[in-house]
Amino acid sequence: MKITEEMVEYVSILSRLKLPQEEKERMTGELEQILVYMDVLDGLDTSGVEPMSHVFPLKNVLRSDEVVPSGDRAALLSNAPLPDEEAFLVPKTVE
C-alpha cells in the first residue's frame, strides 16, 4: 500500500494534529517505511512460534493477602481535631 500525503492529512485530522507541509512529507516517508517493514514481518514463518501477550515472561510480584487487625479506632481518633464516636469530622465543602 502506498502512503499518500492525503492519507497523512486524514490521520493528522483524526489525531487533531496540525502538521506543516514538510512534516507531512517526512511522515509520508516514515509511514511508508513502517509498511515496508510490516511486509517483511508478514513474510516470516511463525507457524512454530507460540503466541504470547508479553515479550518477557511475567510473574506475580505482589505479596499474598493476609488478614490482620486494623488499628484501634479510639487511638486513631484521639489525634483528630474534631472526632466523632466513629469517624473524623471535617468542615462541609459542598453546599
BADOKE-336904 format. One record per residue (C-alpha): residue in one letter; residue number from 1; x, y, z. Coordinates in steps of 0.1 Angstrom, whole numbers, plus 5000, padded with zeros to 4 digits. Layout:
<pt><aa>A</aa><i>NUM</i><c1>X</c1><c2>Y</c2><c3>Z</c3></pt>
...
***
This chain:
<pt><aa>M</aa><i>1</i><c1>5000</c1><c2>5000</c2><c3>5000</c3></pt>
<pt><aa>K</aa><i>2</i><c1>5013</c1><c2>5034</c2><c3>4990</c3></pt>
<pt><aa>I</aa><i>3</i><c1>5010</c1><c2>5061</c2><c3>5017</c3></pt>
<pt><aa>T</aa><i>4</i><c1>5000</c1><c2>5094</c2><c3>5002</c3></pt>
<pt><aa>E</aa><i>5</i><c1>5000</c1><c2>5129</c2><c3>5017</c3></pt>
<pt><aa>E</aa><i>6</i><c1>4962</c1><c2>5128</c2><c3>5017</c3></pt>
<pt><aa>M</aa><i>7</i><c1>4964</c1><c2>5098</c2><c3>5040</c3></pt>
<pt><aa>V</aa><i>8</i><c1>4988</c1><c2>5116</c2><c3>5063</c3></pt>
<pt><aa>E</aa><i>9</i><c1>4965</c1><c2>5146</c2><c3>5063</c3></pt>
<pt><aa>Y</aa><i>10</i><c1>4935</c1><c2>5124</c2><c3>5071</c3></pt>
<pt><aa>V</aa><i>11</i><c1>4953</c1><c2>5108</c2><c3>5100</c3></pt>
<pt><aa>S</aa><i>12</i><c1>4965</c1><c2>5142</c2><c3>5113</c3></pt>
<pt><aa>I</aa><i>13</i><c1>4929</c1><c2>5154</c2><c3>5113</c3></pt>
<pt><aa>L</aa><i>14</i><c1>4918</c1><c2>5123</c2><c3>5132</c3></pt>
<pt><aa>S</aa><i>15</i><c1>4945</c1><c2>5128</c2><c3>5158</c3></pt>
<pt><aa>R</aa><i>16</i><c1>4939</c1><c2>5166</c2><c3>5158</c3></pt>
<pt><aa>L</aa><i>17</i><c1>4974</c1><c2>5175</c2><c3>5148</c3></pt>
<pt><aa>K</aa><i>18</i><c1>4983</c1><c2>5204</c2><c3>5126</c3></pt>
<pt><aa>L</aa><i>19</i><c1>5013</c1><c2>5193</c2><c3>5106</c3></pt>
<pt><aa>P</aa><i>20</i><c1>5033</c1><c2>5217</c2><c3>5084</c3></pt>
<pt><aa>Q</aa><i>21</i><c1>5039</c1><c2>5206</c2><c3>5048</c3></pt>
<pt><aa>E</aa><i>22</i><c1>5075</c1><c2>5195</c2><c3>5054</c3></pt>
<pt><aa>E</aa><i>23</i><c1>5064</c1><c2>5174</c2><c3>5084</c3></pt>
<pt><aa>K</aa><i>24</i><c1>5036</c1><c2>5158</c2><c3>5062</c3></pt>
<pt><aa>E</aa><i>25</i><c1>5063</c1><c2>5148</c2><c3>5036</c3></pt>
<pt><aa>R</aa><i>26</i><c1>5085</c1><c2>5134</c2><c3>5063</c3></pt>
<pt><aa>M</aa><i>27</i><c1>5056</c1><c2>5114</c2><c3>5079</c3></pt>
<pt><aa>T</aa><i>28</i><c1>5047</c1><c2>5101</c2><c3>5045</c3></pt>
<pt><aa>G</aa><i>29</i><c1>5082</c1><c2>5086</c2><c3>5041</c3></pt>
<pt><aa>E</aa><i>30</i><c1>5083</c1><c2>5072</c2><c3>5077</c3></pt>
<pt><aa>L</aa><i>31</i><c1>5048</c1><c2>5056</c2><c3>5074</c3></pt>
<pt><aa>E</aa><i>32</i><c1>5059</c1><c2>5041</c2><c3>5041</c3></pt>
<pt><aa>Q</aa><i>33</i><c1>5090</c1><c2>5026</c2><c3>5057</c3></pt>
<pt><aa>I</aa><i>34</i><c1>5068</c1><c2>5011</c2><c3>5085</c3></pt>
<pt><aa>L</aa><i>35</i><c1>5046</c1><c2>4994</c2><c3>5060</c3></pt>
<pt><aa>V</aa><i>36</i><c1>5076</c1><c2>4980</c2><c3>5041</c3></pt>
<pt><aa>Y</aa><i>37</i><c1>5089</c1><c2>4966</c2><c3>5074</c3></pt>
<pt><aa>M</aa><i>38</i><c1>5055</c1><c2>4951</c2><c3>5082</c3></pt>
<pt><aa>D</aa><i>39</i><c1>5056</c1><c2>4933</c2><c3>5048</c3></pt>
<pt><aa>V</aa><i>40</i><c1>5090</c1><c2>4919</c2><c3>5058</c3></pt>
<pt><aa>L</aa><i>41</i><c1>5075</c1><c2>4907</c2><c3>5092</c3></pt>
<pt><aa>D</aa><i>42</i><c1>5044</c1><c2>4893</c2><c3>5073</c3></pt>
<pt><aa>G</aa><i>43</i><c1>5067</c1><c2>4871</c2><c3>5053</c3></pt>
<pt><aa>L</aa><i>44</i><c1>5082</c1><c2>4854</c2><c3>5083</c3></pt>
<pt><aa>D</aa><i>45</i><c1>5072</c1><c2>4818</c2><c3>5091</c3></pt>
<pt><aa>T</aa><i>46</i><c1>5057</c1><c2>4819</c2><c3>5126</c3></pt>
<pt><aa>S</aa><i>47</i><c1>5039</c1><c2>4786</c2><c3>5125</c3></pt>
<pt><aa>G</aa><i>48</i><c1>5061</c1><c2>4771</c2><c3>5152</c3></pt>
<pt><aa>V</aa><i>49</i><c1>5060</c1><c2>4802</c2><c3>5175</c3></pt>
<pt><aa>E</aa><i>50</i><c1>5037</c1><c2>4801</c2><c3>5204</c3></pt>
<pt><aa>P</aa><i>51</i><c1>5015</c1><c2>4832</c2><c3>5208</c3></pt>
<pt><aa>M</aa><i>52</i><c1>5023</c1><c2>4854</c2><c3>5237</c3></pt>
<pt><aa>S</aa><i>53</i><c1>5010</c1><c2>4885</c2><c3>5253</c3></pt>
<pt><aa>H</aa><i>54</i><c1>5044</c1><c2>4899</c2><c3>5265</c3></pt>
<pt><aa>V</aa><i>55</i><c1>5079</c1><c2>4896</c2><c3>5252</c3></pt>
<pt><aa>F</aa><i>56</i><c1>5093</c1><c2>4888</c2><c3>5286</c3></pt>
<pt><aa>P</aa><i>57</i><c1>5078</c1><c2>4862</c2><c3>5310</c3></pt>
<pt><aa>L</aa><i>58</i><c1>5058</c1><c2>4877</c2><c3>5337</c3></pt>
<pt><aa>K</aa><i>59</i><c1>5055</c1><c2>4866</c2><c3>5373</c3></pt>
<pt><aa>N</aa><i>60</i><c1>5033</c1><c2>4880</c2><c3>5400</c3></pt>
<pt><aa>V</aa><i>61</i><c1>5054</c1><c2>4902</c2><c3>5423</c3></pt>
<pt><aa>L</aa><i>62</i><c1>5026</c1><c2>4910</c2><c3>5446</c3></pt>
<pt><aa>R</aa><i>63</i><c1>5025</c1><c2>4897</c2><c3>5481</c3></pt>
<pt><aa>S</aa><i>64</i><c1>4998</c1><c2>4874</c2><c3>5492</c3></pt>
<pt><aa>D</aa><i>65</i><c1>4969</c1><c2>4889</c2><c3>5511</c3></pt>
<pt><aa>E</aa><i>66</i><c1>4969</c1><c2>4884</c2><c3>5549</c3></pt>
<pt><aa>V</aa><i>67</i><c1>4941</c1><c2>4894</c2><c3>5572</c3></pt>
<pt><aa>V</aa><i>68</i><c1>4955</c1><c2>4915</c2><c3>5601</c3></pt>
<pt><aa>P</aa><i>69</i><c1>4936</c1><c2>4935</c2><c3>5626</c3></pt>
<pt><aa>S</aa><i>70</i><c1>4934</c1><c2>4972</c2><c3>5619</c3></pt>
<pt><aa>G</aa><i>71</i><c1>4944</c1><c2>5000</c2><c3>5643</c3></pt>
<pt><aa>D</aa><i>72</i><c1>4924</c1><c2>5008</c2><c3>5674</c3></pt>
<pt><aa>R</aa><i>73</i><c1>4896</c1><c2>5032</c2><c3>5664</c3></pt>
<pt><aa>A</aa><i>74</i><c1>4898</c1><c2>5052</c2><c3>5697</c3></pt>
<pt><aa>A</aa><i>75</i><c1>4936</c1><c2>5056</c2><c3>5694</c3></pt>
<pt><aa>L</aa><i>76</i><c1>4934</c1><c2>5067</c2><c3>5658</c3></pt>
<pt><aa>L</aa><i>77</i><c1>4906</c1><c2>5092</c2><c3>5665</c3></pt>
<pt><aa>S</aa><i>78</i><c1>4925</c1><c2>5106</c2><c3>5695</c3></pt>
<pt><aa>N</aa><i>79</i><c1>4947</c1><c2>5127</c2><c3>5671</c3></pt>
<pt><aa>A</aa><i>80</i><c1>4917</c1><c2>5142</c2><c3>5652</c3></pt>
<pt><aa>P</aa><i>81</i><c1>4910</c1><c2>5179</c2><c3>5659</c3></pt>
<pt><aa>L</aa><i>82</i><c1>4872</c1><c2>5172</c2><c3>5658</c3></pt>
<pt><aa>P</aa><i>83</i><c1>4865</c1><c2>5135</c2><c3>5663</c3></pt>
<pt><aa>D</aa><i>84</i><c1>4831</c1><c2>5118</c2><c3>5663</c3></pt>
<pt><aa>E</aa><i>85</i><c1>4824</c1><c2>5084</c2><c3>5680</c3></pt>
<pt><aa>E</aa><i>86</i><c1>4835</c1><c2>5066</c2><c3>5649</c3></pt>
<pt><aa>A</aa><i>87</i><c1>4849</c1><c2>5090</c2><c3>5623</c3></pt>
<pt><aa>F</aa><i>88</i><c1>4868</c1><c2>5122</c2><c3>5616</c3></pt>
<pt><aa>L</aa><i>89</i><c1>4846</c1><c2>5152</c2><c3>5613</c3></pt>
<pt><aa>V</aa><i>90</i><c1>4856</c1><c2>5177</c2><c3>5586</c3></pt>
<pt><aa>P</aa><i>91</i><c1>4842</c1><c2>5210</c2><c3>5575</c3></pt>
<pt><aa>K</aa><i>92</i><c1>4815</c1><c2>5209</c2><c3>5548</c3></pt>
<pt><aa>T</aa><i>93</i><c1>4830</c1><c2>5217</c2><c3>5514</c3></pt>
<pt><aa>V</aa><i>94</i><c1>4800</c1><c2>5213</c2><c3>5491</c3></pt>
<pt><aa>E</aa><i>95</i><c1>4768</c1><c2>5233</c2><c3>5496</c3></pt>
***
